[in-house]
Amino acid sequence: MNKAKFLIVTSLVLIALVYSCTKDNLPEENPLTKLEILVRQPWQVDEVMSNVGCKNLHFVRGEINNTGVDYSNFRLTFKVDGTGTYTNETGVTYTTTWEFTSADQHNMKLLVNSSTPQIFIWNMVEISKTSFQSITALDKLSILQSTRYVPVP
C-alpha cells in the first residue's frame, strides 16, 4: 500500500513540475530592448486621460470620448536613427525626430516637423511589447495628459 501511495505522490509531483515549467513561464533568452520594441511597429493611441483646467477628460479607442478630439487616426512610428512619423487626429502625417532624454529611457522628446513645430516632452515613459505609455505636462496650457499607445494591428 505504501508503495502505491509513493508512486501516486511521485507521479503527481512530476506532473506538477512538467506543467509548471511550460514555455510561458520561462524567461526569454534574448528579451527585446526598449528601443527594439519601439521601432519594430507603428503605434496608435489606445487611451488618453487628461486634466485640462481642472476638468478630467477621457478617450478609449472605440468606447469613450469626452475629450473633443478624435484620436482614432493618431499614429506614431519610430526609427532607430531618431526619425519617424506623426499622424495627427485629422490624418495629416509629418516627419519627426525623437530621442530618449534619460539614461534609463523613461523620458523622451519628440519634435513634430509641422508648419508650426511641436515639441512633446514625455515623462515616465514605460515601454513593453504590448504598449507604451507616457505622461506629458503642458505647462503653458495647464494640461496634464497620460497616453497609452498600442501597436497598429
N, C-alpha and C positions, 0 to 999 in steps of 0.2 A: 504494500500500500504506500509506504514511504517513497519507494522508487517511482511510482506513478505520479505522486504529488510533485516530486522533484522534476520529473520530465515535463509536467504541465507548467510548473512555475518557470522552468528554464525556457520552454517554448514561448511563453507569454513575454518574458523579458527580451528574448531575441526578436520577436515580432515588434515589440515596442521600440527597440533600438533601430531596426530597419526602417520603420515608418517615421521615426523622429529625425532621421538623417536623410530626408529627401533633398532633392536638388534645391528646392525653395529655401531650405534652412541653411544651406552652405554659403559662406561668404564668397563674393565674386572674386575670381582670380585676378582680373585686371579691371577694377572699377574705373568708370569714366571720370575725368576731372570736370570741374565746373565749366571750364572753357569748352571742352569737348561736347558736353551736354548742350550748352548754349548755342553753339554753331552748327549742330547737326540737323536742325529743322527750323522751319518758321514757327512763330508763336502768335497766338491770338489772345485777346482779353477774354477771360472767363468770368471774373468778378471784380468789381470796383466798389470800395466803400470810401466815401468822402465825408468830411465835415467842412461845410462851406458856410461861413458866417454863423456858426453855432447851429446849423441845420444838418442832420445826418441824411445822406443820400446813398442809394444802393442800386447796383446793377449786377444781375446774374444772367449770364447768357441764356436766352430762351425762356426766362422765368420772370424776373423782376427788373423794372427800370423806372426809378423816380428821379433820375439824375438830370434829365433834359438833354442828354447826349446818348445817341445810339452807338455803342461801342462794337457792334457786330462786325463792322468792316475793318476794325483796327487790327493791324498786323505788324510784326517786327521780325527782321532777320538780322543775324549777326554773323560776321565772317571773322576768321582768325586774324586777318590783317588789321582789325579795328574799324572796318567799314560795315555797312549794312543798308537796310531799307526800313522806312517807317511809312506805313499806310494809315492815313488818318480816318476818322469816323465817316468822312464823305467819300472815301475810296481813292483819294489822291495819294500817290506814292512819291516819297522824297528819299534822297540818299542821306546816309548818316555816317558819323564817326562815333566811336564809343571806346570806353576804357574802364577797367577796374581802377578805382582810386584808393584802394587799400590793399595791403599785402594779403589779408585773409579773404579777399574777394567778396566782402559783404557790402561794398559801396561801389557805385558805378556812376559814370557821367555819360549822357547821350546827347549829342548835338545833331539836331534835325536841320538839314540844309534847305529850308523853305525860303520864300521871299523875305520873310522876317524870321531869321534863325531862332530856333527854340532850343534851350538847354534844359535838360532834365537831370537833376541830381537825385539819385536813388540811394536811400539809406536802408540798412537792414535787409539787404538782398539775400534771398535764400534760393538756391538752385538745386533741383532734383530732376530725375529722369521724367517725371510726370508734370512738373510745373516749375515756374519761378515766380517769386513774389518780391514786391518792393514797397517801400514806404517813401512817400515824397511829401515834403513840406514846401508849399509855395507861399513863402512869407509875404510877398507883396500883395497877394490876393487873399491871405488868411485862409488858406486851404490846406488841409491835411488829408492825404489820399493813400490808401492801401490798395494795391492792384495784384491780382493773381493772373498769370499768363499760362496757357496750356499749349501743347503742340497742335498745329493745324492738322486736322485729320486728312 
